[in-house]
Amino acid sequence: MTLPIFSLFILPLWAVFFALYFLLRRAGLMKQSLLAKCGGSFLAVGSAGVALHLGGTNPFTQPVFWFFVLCTAADALLELQFVAGMLVFGTAHICLTVWLWGLAAPTGWSLAIWVLSYGAAFLLFRKELPALGKLTVPFCLYPGLLGASLALALPLPFYLGAGYAPAAIGAVCFYVSDMMVAKSELSSLSPSWQKPVMLLYWAALYLLAWPLWA
């Protein structure tokens, strides 16, 4: 089974979970909507697990597989207890960073991307940072972890070929969606941002799993 064939099954299911998540939220069924949200993310766990298994690798030994598992768990935690969810997402990005580092060691370009992404995060939250109090440390650490995975993923197509372009695009989608989530949490952005955030997030998971099928 190749990725295009697998996508015939997984993409329609993703569309169903996406619609179900927002329909349940609109109906005020918040706990039930979490099941749909986690279900959509769990499809990425399945995609990664199947790809690794077909490639002759035990998924449970691979940090990239645990990245998807932890993201799925964090999806629920983020809406139940935001800081706890952020910490689990941070752990997920450590797993992703370990995997990406194993594909290609960081270079000067990676450092430049990390500095730029970290600086962009501080610029985005310059008004909110002074009021964070005890949350300042986790909110400062998380962009560093997120930026690390972005910095390692973006150069991959230049080092390893076009087959890793989806992972690079996925890392960008993850960075943008997480910045939007944090901005929404701290500044109460319009609910209209929720759909693009979820689209970017699930696109990130799908695209980051793509190279595992190579």
C-alpha positions in Angstrom: 0.0 0.0 0.0 1.5 3.3 -1.1 0.8 6.7 0.3 -1.6 7.8 -2.5 -3.7 4.6 -2.0 -3.6 5.1 1.8 -4.7 8.7 1.3 -7.9 7.5 -0.4 -8.9 6.2 3.0 -7.4 8.7 5.4 -8.3 12.0 3.8 -12.1 11.4 3.6 -12.0 10.3 7.3 -10.1 13.5 8.1 -12.8 15.6 6.4 -15.4 13.8 8.5 -13.6 14.4 11.8 -13.0 18.0 10.8 -16.7 18.6 10.1 -17.8 16.6 13.2 -15.5 18.5 15.5 -17.0 21.9 14.6 -20.6 20.7 14.5 -20.2 19.3 18.0 -18.6 22.5 19.3 -21.4 24.5 17.7 -23.9 22.3 19.5 -22.2 22.9 22.8 -21.0 19.3 23.1 -17.4 20.2 24.0 -16.3 16.8 25.5 -17.7 14.9 22.5 -15.9 17.3 20.2 -12.6 16.3 21.8 -13.2 12.8 20.6 -13.5 14.0 17.0 -10.4 16.2 17.4 -8.3 13.4 18.8 -9.7 11.0 16.1 -8.5 13.3 13.4 -5.1 13.5 14.9 -5.0 9.7 15.5 -5.2 9.2 11.8 -1.6 10.6 11.6 -0.6 8.0 14.2 -2.0 5.3 12.0 -0.3 6.8 8.9 3.0 6.9 10.6 2.6 3.5 12.2 1.6 1.7 9.0 4.4 3.4 7.0 7.0 2.4 9.5 5.7 -1.1 9.8 5.6 -1.6 6.0 9.2 -0.3 6.0 10.3 -3.0 8.3 10.6 -0.8 11.4 8.9 -1.3 14.8 6.9 2.0 15.2 7.2 1.9 19.0 11.0 2.3 18.8 10.8 5.4 16.7 10.7 8.9 18.2 8.7 10.2 15.2 5.9 7.7 16.0 5.7 9.0 19.5 5.6 12.5 18.2 2.2 11.7 16.6 1.0 9.9 19.7 1.9 12.7 22.0 0.3 15.3 19.7 -3.0 13.3 19.8 -2.9 13.2 23.6 -2.0 16.9 23.7 -5.1 17.7 21.6 -7.4 16.8 24.4 -5.2 18.2 27.2 -4.9 21.6 25.5 -8.6 22.2 25.8 -8.9 20.8 29.3 -5.7 22.4 30.8 -3.8 24.6 28.4 -0.4 24.6 30.1 -0.4 20.8 30.5 -1.3 20.4 26.8 1.5 22.8 25.9 4.0 20.7 27.9 2.9 17.5 26.2 3.2 19.2 22.8 6.7 20.4 23.9 7.6 16.8 24.6 6.2 15.8 21.2 8.5 18.3 19.5 11.5 16.9 21.4 10.7 13.5 19.8 10.3 15.2 16.4 13.6 17.1 16.8 15.4 13.8 17.7 14.1 12.2 14.5 14.8 15.2 12.3 18.4 15.5 13.8 18.9 11.8 12.9 18.0 12.6 9.2 20.4 15.5 8.9 22.5 17.3 11.4 21.9 21.0 12.0 23.9 23.6 10.1 24.4 27.3 10.2 21.1 27.6 8.2 19.3 25.7 10.9 20.6 28.1 13.5 19.5 31.1 11.5 16.0 29.6 11.0 15.8 28.9 14.7 16.8 32.4 15.7 14.4 34.0 13.2 11.5 31.7 14.3 12.2 32.5 18.0 12.4 36.2 17.3 9.1 36.1 15.4 7.4 34.4 18.3 8.7 37.1 20.7 7.6 39.8 18.3 4.1 38.3 18.0 3.7 38.0 21.8 5.5 41.2 22.8 2.3 42.7 24.3 1.3 39.5 26.2 4.7 38.5 27.7 4.7 41.1 30.5 1.4 39.8 31.8 2.2 36.1 31.8 3.6 35.9 35.3 4.4 32.3 36.3 3.5 31.1 32.8 6.4 33.1 31.3 8.9 30.2 31.4 6.8 27.6 29.6 5.6 30.2 27.1 9.3 31.1 26.4 10.5 27.5 26.2 7.8 26.2 23.8 8.7 28.5 20.8 12.3 27.3 21.2 11.2 23.7 20.8 8.8 24.5 18.0 11.5 26.5 16.3 14.0 23.7 16.6 11.8 21.2 14.7 11.2 24.0 12.1 14.9 24.7 11.8 15.8 21.1 11.2 12.9 20.3 8.8 13.1 23.3 6.5 16.5 22.5 5.0 15.7 18.8 4.5 14.6 19.1 0.8 18.0 20.7 0.0 20.0 18.0 1.8 17.9 14.9 1.2 15.8 15.6 -1.9 12.3 16.7 -2.8 10.8 13.7 -1.0 11.3 15.7 2.2 9.5 18.8 1.0 6.2 17.7 2.6 7.9 17.5 6.0 9.4 21.0 5.5 5.9 22.4 4.6 4.4 20.5 7.5 6.8 22.0 10.0 5.9 25.5 8.7 2.1 24.6 9.1 2.7 23.4 12.6 4.6 26.6 13.6 1.9 28.9 12.2 -1.0 26.9 13.7 0.6 26.8 17.1 1.4 30.5 17.1 -2.2 31.1 16.2 -3.4 28.9 19.0 -1.3 30.6 21.6 -2.3 34.1 20.3 -6.0 33.0 20.5 -5.5 31.7 24.1 -3.8 34.9 25.2 -5.6 37.5 23.2 -9.0 36.0 22.5 -8.9 36.0 18.8 -12.1 35.6 16.8 -13.6 32.1 16.7 -13.4 32.3 12.9 -9.7 31.5 13.3 -10.4 28.0 14.6 -11.0 26.4 11.3 -7.8 27.6 9.6 -5.9 26.6 12.7 -7.2 23.1 12.6 -6.6 22.8 8.9 -3.0 23.9 9.3 -2.5 21.6 12.2 -3.9 18.5 10.6 -2.1 19.3 7.4 1.1 19.5 9.4 0.6 16.1 10.9 -0.2 14.5 7.5 2.7 16.2 5.8 5.2 15.3 8.5 4.2 11.6 8.2 4.6 11.7 4.4 8.4 11.0 4.2 7.9 7.8 6.2 6.2 6.3 3.2 9.3 6.8 1.0 
